[in-house]
């Protein structure tokens, strides 16, 4: 997950959007030094929009800015990851319970299509596509309830748990287990079983937090705080 100066090749991407994605996906790992001059060259922007992008990322807890000194990609904050997990699990478990009561037309087919696309993009070279489809799966559940504003809030608050998840996504059989868990959620909604849907979602969302202690032991320089 190392980076090089070549990764700053010139592009016209929005600096905030691109940097955020690269930090969350660990293309820019915790502790990476961000050169403002190199970033301005990469994105073709002046100092003011670059500063504004970095300030937004700082406000989300993704970078640490030391005035007149340096800017670093922040470490994964385990207490904040745990808090985000509590928020997300509380909301999504209730969403799937509600969806079992009245299933919107086409929802099950849409969810199954997303899972099928994940299966088609489950190779080691497809992690970015797989992760994007995973977000689409969960966004679809919020959209079915008319809760897209809530989804946006949760996405904003989940940056540390998203990076935690990106760290273990390539490991072992994680992708196969995500696919199985998504299918279990869809099956429970389709069956109209709120308790089963609740349990399936709770288990699915607990896995990143469950591995946090091990991951922080394996990559101590990536983390701050404790999960317990």
KOLVO-105459 format. One record per residue (C-alpha): residue in one letter; x, y, z. Coordinates in Angstrom, 1 decimal. Each point is the difference from the previous one (the first is absolute). Example, Ala and Ser with C-alpha at 12.3 -4.5 7.8 and 13.67 -1.06 7.14 Angstrom:
2
type=a; c1=12.3; c2=-4.5; c3=7.8
type=s; c1=1.4; c2=3.4; c3=-0.7
REM end
This chain:
228
type=x; c1=0.0; c2=0.0; c3=0.0
type=x; c1=2.9; c2=2.3; c3=-0.5
type=x; c1=-0.1; c2=3.1; c3=-2.2
type=x; c1=2.5; c2=1.8; c3=-2.1
type=x; c1=0.4; c2=3.4; c3=-1.5
type=x; c1=-1.2; c2=-1.4; c3=-3.3
type=x; c1=-3.5; c2=-0.4; c3=1.5
type=x; c1=-0.3; c2=3.8; c3=-0.2
type=x; c1=-0.1; c2=-0.1; c3=-3.8
type=x; c1=-1.9; c2=3.0; c3=-1.4
type=x; c1=-3.8; c2=-0.3; c3=-0.2
type=x; c1=-3.0; c2=2.2; c3=0.2
type=x; c1=-1.9; c2=-1.9; c3=2.7
type=x; c1=-1.6; c2=1.8; c3=2.8
type=x; c1=2.7; c2=0.1; c3=2.7
type=x; c1=-2.4; c2=-0.6; c3=2.9
type=x; c1=-1.9; c2=-2.8; c3=-1.6
type=x; c1=3.1; c2=-1.8; c3=-1.3
type=x; c1=2.1; c2=0.4; c3=3.1
type=x; c1=-2.9; c2=-1.2; c3=2.2
type=x; c1=-0.4; c2=-3.1; c3=-2.1
type=x; c1=3.7; c2=-0.8; c3=0.0
type=x; c1=0.2; c2=0.5; c3=3.7
type=x; c1=-3.0; c2=-2.2; c3=0.8
type=x; c1=1.2; c2=-2.7; c3=-2.4
type=x; c1=3.5; c2=0.1; c3=1.6
type=x; c1=1.6; c2=1.0; c3=-3.3
type=x; c1=1.4; c2=2.7; c3=2.3
type=x; c1=0.6; c2=-1.9; c3=3.3
type=x; c1=-0.1; c2=1.5; c3=3.5
type=x; c1=3.1; c2=2.1; c3=0.6
type=x; c1=0.6; c2=0.9; c3=-3.7
type=x; c1=1.6; c2=3.5; c3=-0.3
type=x; c1=-2.1; c2=2.2; c3=-2.4
type=x; c1=2.1; c2=2.6; c3=-1.9
type=x; c1=-2.2; c2=2.9; c3=-0.8
type=x; c1=2.2; c2=1.0; c3=-3.0
type=x; c1=-0.3; c2=-3.5; c3=-1.4
type=x; c1=-3.7; c2=-0.1; c3=0.6
type=x; c1=-0.5; c2=3.3; c3=-1.7
type=x; c1=1.9; c2=-1.3; c3=-3.0
type=x; c1=-1.9; c2=-3.2; c3=-0.1
type=x; c1=-3.4; c2=1.7; c3=0.0
type=x; c1=0.9; c2=3.1; c3=-1.9
type=x; c1=-1.3; c2=2.3; c3=2.7
type=x; c1=1.4; c2=3.0; c3=1.9
type=x; c1=0.7; c2=0.1; c3=3.7
type=x; c1=-3.4; c2=1.2; c3=1.1
type=x; c1=-2.2; c2=-2.8; c3=-1.4
type=x; c1=2.7; c2=-2.5; c3=1.1
type=x; c1=-0.1; c2=1.4; c3=3.5
type=x; c1=-3.8; c2=-0.1; c3=0.1
type=x; c1=0.0; c2=-3.7; c3=-1.1
type=x; c1=2.5; c2=-0.8; c3=2.8
type=x; c1=-2.1; c2=1.9; c3=2.6
type=x; c1=-3.1; c2=-2.0; c3=-1.0
type=x; c1=2.0; c2=-3.3; c3=0.4
type=x; c1=1.3; c2=1.2; c3=3.3
type=x; c1=-3.5; c2=0.7; c3=1.2
type=x; c1=-0.9; c2=-3.6; c3=-0.9
type=x; c1=3.0; c2=-1.3; c3=2.0
type=x; c1=1.8; c2=-1.2; c3=-3.1
type=x; c1=3.1; c2=2.3; c3=0.1
type=x; c1=1.9; c2=1.8; c3=2.7
type=x; c1=1.3; c2=3.5; c3=-0.9
type=x; c1=2.9; c2=1.5; c3=1.8
type=x; c1=0.2; c2=3.7; c3=-1.0
type=x; c1=3.2; c2=1.0; c3=-1.6
type=x; c1=1.3; c2=-3.5; c3=0.3
type=x; c1=-1.7; c2=-3.0; c3=-1.6
type=x; c1=-3.2; c2=-1.8; c3=-0.8
type=x; c1=-0.4; c2=-3.7; c3=0.7
type=x; c1=-2.7; c2=-2.6; c3=-0.7
type=x; c1=-1.5; c2=-0.7; c3=3.4
type=x; c1=0.1; c2=-3.3; c3=1.8
type=x; c1=-3.1; c2=-2.2; c3=0.2
type=x; c1=-1.8; c2=1.1; c3=3.2
type=x; c1=-1.3; c2=-3.1; c3=1.7
type=x; c1=-2.3; c2=1.7; c3=2.5
type=x; c1=-1.6; c2=2.0; c3=-2.9
type=x; c1=-0.3; c2=-3.2; c3=-2.1
type=x; c1=-1.8; c2=-1.7; c3=2.9
type=x; c1=-2.4; c2=3.0; c3=0.4
type=x; c1=-0.7; c2=0.0; c3=-3.8
type=x; c1=-0.7; c2=-3.7; c3=0.2
type=x; c1=-2.5; c2=0.5; c3=2.8
type=x; c1=-1.8; c2=2.7; c3=-2.1
type=x; c1=0.0; c2=-1.9; c3=-3.2
type=x; c1=-1.1; c2=-3.3; c3=1.6
type=x; c1=-2.8; c2=1.6; c3=1.9
type=x; c1=-1.4; c2=1.7; c3=-3.1
type=x; c1=0.4; c2=-2.8; c3=-2.5
type=x; c1=-1.3; c2=-2.7; c3=2.2
type=x; c1=-3.2; c2=2.0; c3=0.4
type=x; c1=-0.1; c2=0.7; c3=-3.7
type=x; c1=0.0; c2=-3.7; c3=-1.0
type=x; c1=-2.6; c2=-0.8; c3=2.7
type=x; c1=-2.3; c2=2.6; c3=-1.5
type=x; c1=0.6; c2=-1.2; c3=-3.6
type=x; c1=-1.2; c2=-3.5; c3=1.0
type=x; c1=-3.4; c2=1.5; c3=0.8
type=x; c1=-0.6; c2=1.7; c3=-3.3
type=x; c1=2.5; c2=-0.9; c3=-2.8
type=x; c1=0.1; c2=2.7; c3=-2.7
type=x; c1=-0.6; c2=-1.3; c3=-3.5
type=x; c1=3.2; c2=-1.1; c3=-1.8
type=x; c1=2.2; c2=0.3; c3=3.1
type=x; c1=0.9; c2=-3.7; c3=0.3
type=x; c1=0.8; c2=-0.3; c3=-3.7
type=x; c1=2.2; c2=3.2; c3=0.3
type=x; c1=1.9; c2=-1.3; c3=3.0
type=x; c1=0.6; c2=-3.4; c3=-1.6
type=x; c1=1.3; c2=1.7; c3=-3.2
type=x; c1=2.5; c2=2.0; c3=2.2
type=x; c1=1.1; c2=-3.2; c3=1.7
type=x; c1=0.4; c2=-1.7; c3=-3.4
type=x; c1=2.2; c2=2.9; c3=-1.2
type=x; c1=2.1; c2=-0.4; c3=3.2
type=x; c1=0.5; c2=-3.6; c3=-0.9
type=x; c1=1.1; c2=1.0; c3=-3.5
type=x; c1=2.5; c2=2.5; c3=1.5
type=x; c1=1.4; c2=-2.0; c3=2.9
type=x; c1=3.6; c2=-0.6; c3=-1.1
type=x; c1=3.0; c2=1.6; c3=1.6
type=x; c1=0.2; c2=2.6; c3=-2.8
type=x; c1=-3.6; c2=1.0; c3=0.5
type=x; c1=0.1; c2=1.2; c3=3.6
type=x; c1=-0.9; c2=3.6; c3=-0.8
type=x; c1=-3.0; c2=-1.1; c3=-2.1
type=x; c1=-1.1; c2=-2.6; c3=2.6
type=x; c1=0.2; c2=2.7; c3=2.8
type=x; c1=-2.0; c2=2.4; c3=-2.2
type=x; c1=-2.7; c2=-2.6; c3=-0.5
type=x; c1=-0.1; c2=-0.7; c3=3.7
type=x; c1=-0.8; c2=3.6; c3=0.7
type=x; c1=-2.7; c2=-0.1; c3=-2.7
type=x; c1=-1.5; c2=-3.0; c3=1.7
type=x; c1=-0.4; c2=1.8; c3=3.2
type=x; c1=-1.0; c2=3.3; c3=-1.6
type=x; c1=-2.8; c2=-1.9; c3=-1.8
type=x; c1=-1.5; c2=-1.0; c3=3.4
type=x; c1=0.0; c2=3.6; c3=1.2
type=x; c1=-1.5; c2=1.2; c3=-3.3
type=x; c1=-2.8; c2=-2.6; c3=0.3
type=x; c1=-0.9; c2=1.6; c3=3.3
type=x; c1=0.4; c2=3.6; c3=-1.3
type=x; c1=2.9; c2=0.6; c3=2.4
type=x; c1=2.8; c2=1.2; c3=-2.4
type=x; c1=0.8; c2=3.0; c3=2.3
type=x; c1=0.5; c2=-2.4; c3=2.8
type=x; c1=2.3; c2=-2.1; c3=-2.2
type=x; c1=2.1; c2=3.1; c3=-0.8
type=x; c1=0.4; c2=0.7; c3=3.7
type=x; c1=1.1; c2=-3.6; c3=0.7
type=x; c1=2.4; c2=0.0; c3=-3.0
type=x; c1=1.6; c2=3.2; c3=1.3
type=x; c1=0.4; c2=-1.5; c3=3.5
type=x; c1=1.3; c2=-3.3; c3=-1.1
type=x; c1=3.4; c2=0.9; c3=-1.5
type=x; c1=2.0; c2=-1.7; c3=2.7
type=x; c1=-1.9; c2=-3.3; c3=-0.2
type=x; c1=0.1; c2=0.2; c3=-3.8
type=x; c1=3.8; c2=0.1; c3=0.2
type=x; c1=0.0; c2=-2.8; c3=2.5
type=x; c1=-2.1; c2=-2.0; c3=-2.4
type=x; c1=2.2; c2=0.8; c3=-3.0
type=x; c1=3.0; c2=-1.4; c3=2.0
type=x; c1=-1.6; c2=-3.4; c3=0.4
type=x; c1=-2.0; c2=-0.3; c3=-3.2
type=x; c1=2.9; c2=-1.6; c3=-1.9
type=x; c1=0.6; c2=-2.5; c3=2.8
type=x; c1=-1.0; c2=-3.7; c3=0.0
type=x; c1=-3.6; c2=-0.7; c3=-1.0
type=x; c1=-1.4; c2=3.4; c3=0.9
type=x; c1=-1.5; c2=0.6; c3=-3.4
type=x; c1=-1.8; c2=-3.4; c3=0.0
type=x; c1=-1.4; c2=0.7; c3=3.5
type=x; c1=-1.3; c2=3.4; c3=-1.0
type=x; c1=-1.8; c2=-1.6; c3=-3.0
type=x; c1=-1.5; c2=-2.6; c3=2.3
type=x; c1=-1.1; c2=2.6; c3=2.5
type=x; c1=-1.6; c2=2.2; c3=-2.6
type=x; c1=-1.9; c2=-2.9; c3=-1.3
type=x; c1=-1.2; c2=-0.9; c3=3.5
type=x; c1=-1.3; c2=3.6; c3=0.4
type=x; c1=-1.9; c2=-0.1; c3=-3.2
type=x; c1=-1.4; c2=-3.4; c3=0.7
type=x; c1=-1.3; c2=1.1; c3=3.4
type=x; c1=-1.6; c2=3.2; c3=-1.4
type=x; c1=-1.7; c2=-2.1; c3=-2.8
type=x; c1=-1.2; c2=-2.5; c3=2.6
type=x; c1=-1.6; c2=2.9; c3=2.0
type=x; c1=1.9; c2=-1.1; c3=3.1
type=x; c1=1.0; c2=3.1; c3=2.1
type=x; c1=2.0; c2=-1.9; c3=2.6
type=x; c1=2.0; c2=-1.9; c3=-2.5
type=x; c1=0.6; c2=3.1; c3=-2.0
type=x; c1=1.1; c2=1.9; c3=3.1
type=x; c1=2.4; c2=-2.9; c3=1.0
type=x; c1=1.5; c2=-0.2; c3=-3.5
type=x; c1=0.7; c2=3.7; c3=-0.2
type=x; c1=1.4; c2=0.1; c3=3.6
type=x; c1=2.4; c2=-2.8; c3=-0.8
type=x; c1=1.0; c2=1.5; c3=-3.4
type=x; c1=0.8; c2=3.4; c3=1.5
type=x; c1=1.9; c2=-1.4; c3=3.0
type=x; c1=2.8; c2=-1.7; c3=-1.9
type=x; c1=2.3; c2=3.0; c3=-0.5
type=x; c1=-0.2; c2=1.0; c3=3.7
type=x; c1=0.5; c2=-3.7; c3=1.0
type=x; c1=3.4; c2=0.0; c3=-1.9
type=x; c1=1.1; c2=3.4; c3=1.2
type=x; c1=2.3; c2=-1.2; c3=2.8
type=x; c1=1.8; c2=-2.4; c3=-2.2
type=x; c1=0.4; c2=2.5; c3=-2.8
type=x; c1=1.4; c2=2.6; c3=2.4
type=x; c1=2.5; c2=-2.5; c3=1.3
type=x; c1=1.1; c2=-0.9; c3=-3.6
type=x; c1=0.2; c2=3.7; c3=-1.1
type=x; c1=0.6; c2=2.0; c3=3.2
type=x; c1=1.2; c2=3.0; c3=-1.9
type=x; c1=-3.4; c2=0.3; c3=-1.7
type=x; c1=-2.1; c2=0.4; c3=3.1
type=x; c1=-0.7; c2=2.2; c3=3.0
type=x; c1=-2.0; c2=-0.8; c3=3.1
type=x; c1=-1.5; c2=-3.3; c3=1.1
type=x; c1=-3.2; c2=-1.8; c3=-1.1
type=x; c1=-0.9; c2=-1.2; c3=3.4
REM end
